[in-house]
C-alpha cells in the first residue's frame, strides 16, 4: 500500500479531505502513550479505494502505521465493527498467519470521533486486476499459488484454540449470509430492482448441501485485499477483515473464484473471462479449486452456478449499502456514485446465474 502505485494496483494515498479530518494532535497524544517510541511528528494521509471503514496511513520519521476507523454518521447496526477486525487480526497474527500486526484498539469516540485501531504498515503490492499486467508468467503463477495456500492455511486454523469460538455461529452459513445481505439490501434500498426481488425470493431455498463444516471466513478474500511482497511472489499480509466470521470455507473460496467468472463491466477489478490463462501462468478455476482441496482435504463443488448467483447478489447488496450511506449523507468515497451504478448490472448477472441453477 505505497503512496504511488501503477494502475494495475490499488492502495495509493491522498491528503485528508476536510470531511475526513480529525484532531491529529489528540491522536498523536493518545498513541504516544500506547505504542513504544511513537514520535510526536506524524504525517496523516488517507488511502484511496476503500468504501467502508476509512483507512489512513500514519508516517513517522522511523516507521509507518495504518489506522482504520468507523465512518462518521448513522450506521447500520452490524456494520463497521472495527473492534471485531482488531480481535481477529490479533488472534491470527499471533497464530502465525500473514497479517499486519495490530497494535492498539481505541473504543473512546472522544479521541478522533469514532472507534479505531492502529496496526503496523506492511509494504506490498495489492493487485486490482486479476490478470496482473506487467508481471512475468512465473511470478504470476507463484502469486496465485501463494494466495491459494494462504486461504487454505486460514481455513485450517483451529479457531477454538485461538479464542475465536464465539466469533460467529457455526452451521447454516449460506442461509445466514443470504438472510444478512437480504436485510442489509432492504435497509439500504433506494429504488426497486426486479432481479434483486427475484433473488431475495429464490436464494433461501436454493442453497446446495455442503455439510456442517465451519472455519474462519475472511469474507472478502480477493487479490485487492492481499498484499504481495514488494519483490517476492508471495502473500505478505491479508487485509480488510470487516466481513470476517465463522462459516463454510466454500463461501470464501467461491467468492475468491469470482475472479474467473465475474462478468465484464460490473466490477472495476476486471475479470479473467476471455483471458489466455495458460499464457498468463494462471490456473483454471477447476485447477485452482483442486489445489485448494488438496491442501485442506475439503470437498465441494465450487463451480455450481448457485455460488455465482449468491456472490453476485452479495456484492450487489454490499454496494447498495454504499447507496444507502450516500442517501443518508454518509459518503465514504469520491467514486461512490460510480459504484452505486453497478448494483443493477450485478443483480442482472446474478439472476442469469440463478436461472442456470434452475431458478424459474
N, C-alpha and C positions, 0 to 999 in steps of 0.2 A: 504494500500500500504506500508507494512512494508518491511524492508530490508531483512528479512529472512522468507520465506513463504513455506509451503509444496507444493508438486507438484499439488495438487488439485486447487491451486490458482495461480494468476499471480501478478506481481507488485514488484518483487524483484529489488534491485538496484545494480549497479556495479560502479566501478571507471570510471571517464570520460576519454574516449579514446582521443588520440591526435586530431583525425579528428572531434571530437565533442566539443572540449575545447573552452573556451572563456576567456576573461580577467576578472577573478573573482574579482580582486581589484576594477576595474571600476564598476562592477555590485554592489558590496557592497557599494561603494560611492554613487551610484545612489539611491539604495533602502534606505540607511540610512537617506536620506532627505525626504523620502516619506512614509515610514512605521514607525509609532511611536515605539520607543525603539528597532529598528532594530540594532543589535550589529555589531561590527567590525570583529567578528570571525564567519566564516561560513564554513561548510563542504559541498561541492557540489558533488552529485552523480547522475548518470543517471538511470532512470527507464528502465528496460528491457521490451520487449514485444510490444512497440509502433512502428508503421510503418509509421506514417505520421508526426505529429508535435513532435519533440524531447522534452522529458519531464524530468525534473531534480528535485531532492529533495535537498532543502536547509536546512541544520540542524544547528541551533544555540544553545547556551547553554540553552536557555529558551523556544524555540519554533521551529516548523518546518513549512516550506513553500514549495509550488510546483511551479516551473517555466515551462511554455510552450512557445516554440519559433517556429518561422518559420524555416524550414531547410535551409541550405545554398544552393546556386546554382540556376540554371534556373528552374523556377516553372511554372506549368500551371496557367493560369490567375485566375481562380476561386478557386484554392486550397489553403489550409493552411492559411485561414483568421483568425488569432488568435484574431484580433480586433473584429470580429463577435462573437467568443467564449466569449470574455470578456463582450461584450454588453449583450448577452442573459443570461449568468450566473449571472451577476449583477442584471438584472431585475427579474429573477426567485428567486434569493436568497432573494431579498427584498420583494418578494411576498410570502415568507414562504415555498418554495419548498426545499427539501433536496439537497442542492447544496453547494460545497466548496466555502467559501466566497472569491470573487475576490477582490484584494487589489490595484493593480497598473497595468496600461497598458502603455507600453513604445513603442512608434512609431518611436523612434530615432534609426536608424540602427547603429549609431556610438558607442552605449553602449556595445553591445555584438555581433554586426554584423548583426542581424536581429531583426524584431519586436518581442516582447514577452510580456507576462503578468505573474503576480505572484498572487497566491491565498493561502489561509490557507490550511495546510495539514489536512485532515480528516482521522483519523485512522480507519481501517476497513479491512474486508476480501473481496477479489474480486475473484469470482469463475470462473475458466476456464472451468471446466467440469460441465455440467448442472445436472449431477447425484449427485454432491456434496458429494463425498465419505467421510466417516468419521463422518458424522452428524447423529444425531438421527432423526427418521422419523418425529416426531412432529416439530422439528426445521426446517427441510427441507420444510415441508408443510407451515410453517409460513413465511419462506423467500419467497417462491413462491407467497403467498398471498400478502405480502408486495410489491413485485415487481409489481404485478398486480394493487394494489391500487395506487402505485406511478405513474405508467403510466397513469392510469385514472385521477389522480389529475393533471398531466401535461396537458392532453388533455382538461381538463375543465377550464384551466386558460384563462381569458379574455385578450387575447394578445393586443387588442387595449387599454385596460385600463392601462396596464403596459408599454406602449410606444413602442410596437413592431408591430404596424400596418403596417409598411413598411418593416418588416423583410423578407418578401417573397411575392410572388404573389399568391393570392387566386385562387382556382379553377384549374381544369385540372392537378392535382398533378401527377398522374401516367404518363400522357402524357409528362409532363415536365421532370420527372425523367428518363423516357426511352430516351428522347432526350439528356439529360445531360450526362448520362452514355454511351450512344452510341458515343457521341462526344469525351468523355474522352478516351473511348476504342480506337477510331480511332487515337487520338493524341498520344497514348502510344503504339500503335501496334508494336510488334516486330516480329510476324510471323502470318501466316494465320491459323485460326481455323474455320473449316467449320460450326460447330454448332453455333459459335458466329455470323457468317454471316447470318445464317437462323434466329436466334433470332432477329438480327437487322432488318430484313425484316418483321418478324411476330408480334413482340410485339406492335408496334404502333396501329395496327388495332384490337388487341385482348383485350383491356382494358375493364373490366366489368363496368357497370354503377353503380356508388356508390353515386350519388347525389352531391350536391355542398357544401360539409362540409369542413371547414378549421379550423385547430388548430395549435398550436406549434408542430413541429415534431422534435424529438431528432435525428433521422436518423441512429443511431447505437445502439438502445436500446437492450442490451444483457447482460447477467449476468457478463461478463468480464468488463462491464462499470458501474456496480453497486457496490458501497462499502457497504458491510453489516456490521452493528455494531460489534465491536470485541466480545461482549459477549451476545448480544440480537439478536433475529431473525428478524431483520427489516433493511430496506434500510436506511443508514445514509447519502449517497450522490450519485447522478448520475454524472458521469464524462464523459469527451471527447465529447464536443458539436460541433466538427468541421463540422459535416454534418447536423446540425440543420437548419430548415427553417420553413415556413408555408406550410401546406398541409393537405391531407386527413389523419386522425389519423389511418385509416386502414393500411397505409404504415408502421407506427411504429409497430402496433400490429402484422401484418403478418410477418414482419422481425423478431420480437421477437419470434414468434411462430415457426421459423425455428429450434429452439431447439428440437422440436418434430419430424420434418420431414427431417432434414439435413441428406443427405446420409453419409454412413460410408466412411471415408478416404479422404474427401475433405476439412476438416477443423480441425485444431488442437484442437478446442474446444470440439470435440466429438459430440454425438447426444443422444437423448432419444429413438431413434428407437431400438426396441427389448428389452427395459428395462421393468421390472416389476414395473409399476408406482404405483400400489396400495401398494406394499411392501415398496417402497421408500417414500410414502407420497406425491407424485407429482400428480397433477390433470391431466386428459387427456387434449388434446388440445381443445376439444369441451367444457369441463368444464371450462377451463381457459378463453376461449373466452366468454362463457356465463356469467361468473362472471364479466368480464370487461364490457360487455354490460349492465349488471345490474347497475354497478357503474356509467356509463356515459350516459346511455339512447340511445347510438348509436346502429345502426343496420348495418348488412353487412354479407357477407359470407366469413370469413377468410380462410375457407378450400378449396376455389376454386383453382384448380391447376394453374391458371394464376399467382397467387401470389407467388407460389413456383418457377415458371419459372422466374418471374420478379426478385425475391430476389436473386436467384442463379446467374442470369445474372449480377445483380448489384454488387454482391460480386466479381464475375469474373472480371468485369470492374475495380473495385477498386484495386484488386490485379494486374491487368495488368498495372495500374498506377505505382506500385512498379517496375514492369519490365521496364517501360519507364524510371524511375528515375535511375535504375541500368544501363541501356543503356547509359544514359546521364552522368554517373559518380556521381550521387547523390543518394547514397545508404544509407538508414537511419536505417538499422538493420543488425545484423550479420547473421540472418537466411533469408535474402531476397531471396536467390536462392531457398530455400525450399518452400517459399510462392509462388514464381513465378510458380513452378511446379504444383501448384494446379489449375491454370487457366483452362487448358483443361478439367480435370475431372469435374470441376464446370460447364463448358459450356455444356458438355455432359449430366450431370444431369438436367440442365435447359431445354435442348431440349427434354428430356424424359417427363418432366412435361408439356412442351408446347404441346407435342403430346397428353397427357392426356386431355388437354384443347381444343383439336380439331385441332391443327396445322397439316398441311399436311406433 
